[in-house]
Amino acid sequence: MEIKGLAVIYNNLSYMMWGNFPGGIFLTLLMSFAAIIVSTLLGIFAGVGLTVLKGTVRYLLIGILGFLRAIPVIMLIFWTYFLLPVLLNVDVPAIATVIFALSLIGAAYIGHSVHAGMIAVAKEQWQAAFSLGLTKKQVILVIILPQALKMMLPSFVNQWVSLIKDTSLAYIVGVAEFTFIATQVNNRSMVYPTEIFLFVIIVYFIICALLDFAVSILPKCRAFRFK
């Protein structure tokens, strides 16, 4: 990197961190965290549904999840930005529509991961739990789901990382997240795109690496261990 390129980054660091608050790196982290939480919760419900539901309802759920997985993320963001205000008859902030779209996409993938984890648990464990008089709900919540979630954690991390990167697509509806702000800085300087966008890459790498590290130490935590 040239010294002048580093100076451009340093001089605009506060703006890239916060933007016109909320914005920049802060907004990227905010949208990522919200999308991860919502998509994981929805995905768990969807995964349980795929496992226990039967008949028409199950096929409907499969169709919905398949539809969401087939839609390009940028298109879903675009649609939700224009459709949600019409459906709800209220003004919906652009940030909320992005989080909503990313949550739906993430939930579709996580749902299939949860389903795969649940059916991977030995059938004998289901049978043993039922023989002890546990209800189906108790078997799922106490016996099956904890094991499935632990097995599928690496798959979850992959999807969470994808959600973090997909926040950069929020530019299509004018959300001033990190990449959007970095583009503004680049447009003002015009001569240091390599340095500016290399900085963007490094920041995204650090965010994703920290997430991966945090999740990697979870199995070592006593509270996370399933006995």
C-alpha positions in Angstrom: 0.0 0.0 0.0 1.2 3.5 -0.7 1.5 5.9 2.2 -1.0 8.3 0.7 -3.5 5.4 0.3 -3.1 4.5 4.0 -3.6 8.2 4.8 -6.9 8.2 3.0 -8.1 5.2 5.0 -6.9 6.8 8.3 -8.5 10.1 7.5 -11.9 8.4 6.7 -11.6 5.7 9.4 -14.3 7.2 11.7 -16.7 7.7 8.7 -16.1 4.1 7.6 -16.7 2.9 11.2 -20.0 4.8 11.8 -21.1 6.5 8.6 -23.9 9.0 9.3 -24.8 6.9 12.3 -25.9 4.2 12.0 -23.7 3.2 9.1 -20.4 1.7 8.1 -18.9 -1.2 9.9 -21.2 -0.7 12.9 -24.3 -1.1 10.6 -22.8 -4.1 8.9 -22.3 -5.7 12.4 -25.8 -4.7 13.5 -27.5 -6.2 10.4 -25.3 -9.3 10.6 -26.1 -10.0 14.2 -29.8 -9.4 13.8 -30.0 -11.6 10.6 -28.0 -14.4 12.3 -30.3 -14.5 15.4 -33.5 -14.3 13.4 -32.5 -16.8 10.7 -31.2 -19.3 13.3 -34.4 -19.2 15.2 -36.6 -19.5 12.1 -34.3 -22.2 10.7 -34.6 -24.3 13.9 -38.4 -24.1 13.7 -38.3 -25.0 10.0 -35.9 -27.9 10.6 -38.1 -29.3 13.3 -41.1 -28.9 11.0 -39.4 -30.8 8.2 -38.7 -33.6 10.6 -42.0 -34.0 12.3 -44.6 -32.7 9.9 -46.3 -35.0 7.3 -48.4 -34.7 4.3 -49.4 -31.5 2.5 -48.1 -29.2 5.2 -44.6 -30.7 5.0 -44.6 -30.5 1.2 -45.7 -26.8 1.4 -42.8 -26.1 3.8 -40.3 -27.9 1.5 -41.6 -25.7 -1.4 -41.3 -22.5 0.6 -37.7 -23.3 1.7 -36.8 -24.4 -1.8 -38.2 -21.2 -3.3 -36.2 -19.0 -0.8 -33.0 -21.0 -1.6 -33.5 -20.5 -5.3 -33.9 -16.7 -5.2 -30.8 -14.5 -5.6 -30.2 -12.6 -2.4 -30.1 -9.3 -4.1 -33.5 -9.9 -5.7 -35.1 -10.9 -2.3 -33.7 -7.7 -0.8 -35.2 -5.7 -3.6 -38.6 -7.3 -3.4 -38.9 -7.0 0.4 -37.9 -3.3 0.2 -40.9 -2.6 -2.1 -43.4 -5.3 -1.0 -43.2 -5.1 2.8 -44.5 -1.5 3.0 -47.4 -2.5 0.7 -48.3 -5.6 2.6 -48.0 -4.0 6.1 -49.4 -0.6 5.0 -46.6 1.1 6.9 -43.2 2.6 6.1 -40.6 0.0 6.8 -37.0 1.2 7.2 -34.6 -0.1 4.5 -32.4 -1.6 7.2 -35.3 -3.7 8.5 -36.1 -5.0 5.0 -32.5 -6.1 4.4 -32.5 -7.9 7.8 -35.8 -9.5 6.9 -34.6 -10.7 3.5 -31.3 -12.1 4.9 -33.1 -13.8 7.7 -35.4 -15.6 5.2 -32.6 -16.8 3.1 -30.5 -17.9 6.1 -33.5 -19.7 7.6 -34.1 -21.7 4.5 -30.5 -23.1 4.6 -30.3 -23.5 8.3 -33.7 -25.3 8.3 -32.3 -28.0 6.0 -29.2 -28.3 8.2 -31.2 -28.8 11.3 -33.4 -31.4 9.6 -30.2 -33.2 8.5 -28.9 -33.2 12.0 -32.1 -34.5 13.5 -32.5 -37.4 11.2 -28.8 -38.2 11.8 -29.5 -39.0 15.4 -29.9 -42.7 15.9 -33.5 -43.9 15.8 -32.9 -45.9 18.9 -32.6 -42.7 20.9 -36.1 -41.7 19.7 -37.4 -45.1 20.7 -35.7 -45.1 24.1 -37.0 -41.7 24.9 -40.6 -42.6 24.0 -40.3 -45.8 26.1 -39.5 -43.6 29.1 -42.8 -41.9 28.7 -41.5 -38.6 27.2 -43.8 -36.7 24.9 -42.8 -36.0 21.3 -42.1 -32.3 22.2 -39.9 -33.4 25.2 -38.0 -35.8 23.0 -37.2 -33.2 20.4 -36.3 -30.4 22.9 -34.4 -32.4 25.4 -32.9 -35.3 23.5 -32.8 -34.8 19.7 -32.4 -31.1 19.0 -29.4 -30.5 21.3 -27.4 -33.2 19.6 -28.5 -32.1 16.1 -27.5 -28.5 16.8 -24.1 -29.5 18.0 -23.5 -31.7 15.0 -24.6 -29.0 12.6 -22.7 -26.1 14.2 -20.0 -26.0 11.4 -22.8 -25.8 8.8 -24.4 -22.9 10.8 -21.1 -21.0 10.8 -20.8 -21.3 7.0 -24.3 -19.8 6.7 -23.6 -17.1 9.2 -20.4 -16.1 7.3 -22.5 -15.9 4.1 -25.0 -13.7 5.8 -22.2 -11.3 7.0 -20.9 -11.0 3.4 -24.4 -10.7 2.0 -25.0 -7.5 4.0 -22.8 -5.8 1.4 -25.8 -6.2 -1.1 -27.8 -3.8 1.0 -26.5 -1.0 -1.3 -29.3 -1.8 -3.8 -31.8 -0.1 -1.4 -29.5 2.7 -0.3 -28.4 1.2 3.1 -25.1 2.8 4.0 -23.3 -0.3 5.3 -19.5 -0.7 5.2 -19.1 -1.5 1.5 -21.4 1.3 0.5 -19.4 3.8 2.7 -16.1 2.5 1.4 -17.4 3.1 -2.2 -18.3 6.6 -1.3 -14.7 7.2 0.1 -13.3 5.7 -3.0 -15.4 7.9 -5.3 -14.1 11.0 -3.4 -10.4 10.0 -3.6 -10.6 8.3 -7.0 -7.0 7.2 -7.0 -6.7 4.6 -4.2 -9.3 1.9 -4.9 -6.8 -0.9 -4.2 -6.0 0.3 -0.7 -9.6 1.1 0.2 -11.1 -2.1 -1.0 -8.2 -4.2 0.4 -9.0 -2.6 3.7 -12.7 -3.7 3.2 -11.5 -7.3 2.6 -9.4 -7.3 5.7 -12.2 -6.0 7.9 -14.6 -8.6 6.5 -12.0 -11.3 7.1 -11.4 -10.2 10.7 -15.2 -10.2 11.4 -15.7 -13.7 9.9 -12.5 -15.1 11.5 -13.6 -13.8 15.0 -17.0 -15.5 14.5 -15.4 -18.7 13.5 -13.0 -18.6 16.5 -15.9 -17.8 18.9 -17.9 -20.8 17.6 -14.9 -23.1 17.6 -14.4 -22.7 21.4 -18.1 -23.4 22.2 -17.7 -27.2 22.4 -15.1 -26.6 25.0 -17.5 -24.8 27.2 -19.1 -26.9 29.9 -22.5 -25.3 29.4 -22.5 -26.3 25.7 -21.6 -30.0 26.3 -24.4 -32.4 25.7 -24.4 -35.5 28.0 
